[in-house]
């Protein structure tokens, strides 16, 4: 399936386009184009609250690192922090951010080889799983896969309703908890993180339901001959 001319042409075109645009950016703007446009995202961490499962422990790690910095700067007693035996710094968080990219890369690879007959389906599953497991998830990320959803050969039926309701409810719960933090000024970081955990579970359940309701895709006779 993968050695046919059409998939190979698609792969070559995609790869050459990506390399060409990246190289053009480096020529025009220097190495900063490569660093901020590509490499930065492999180790990116964001301690601001968002839909991601990972933001809370990054927030706590940043707070611990800042406590040590302030203690050294102002001469405070930081023995309690140092005695914890686990000192988090930005370099450690960045390396851990890179490690968290591994599940995403694995999912991208598996969805690429598992659905060779439907490009829209593969693109939707790749984008949806990438966003779900990403270290940073904000509302605009949803548009990445929502524009692909109508093109994916999914058999919509009543069995998908429970997972869709769970996903919708998780979004509402996250928004309510984020409202208490942003608008009411409550110290509800943990509650927002619980909302992020619920959102992650809702996405995984919906993805599982989609995989169970994929419509069979017939390969045209001409494509089989090629």
Secondary structure, 3 states (H helix, E strand, C coil): CCCCHHHHHHHHHHHHHHHHHHHHHHHHHCHHHHHHHHHHHHCCCCCCCCCCCCHHHHHHHHHHHHHHHHHHHHCCCCHHHHCCCCCCCHHHHHHHHHHCHHHHHHHHHHHHHHCCCCHHHHHHHHHHHHHHCCCCCCHHHHHHHHHHHCCCCECCCHHHHHHHHHHHHHHHHHHHHHHHHHCCCCCCHHHHHHHHHHHHHHHHHHHHHHHHCECCCCCCHHHHHC
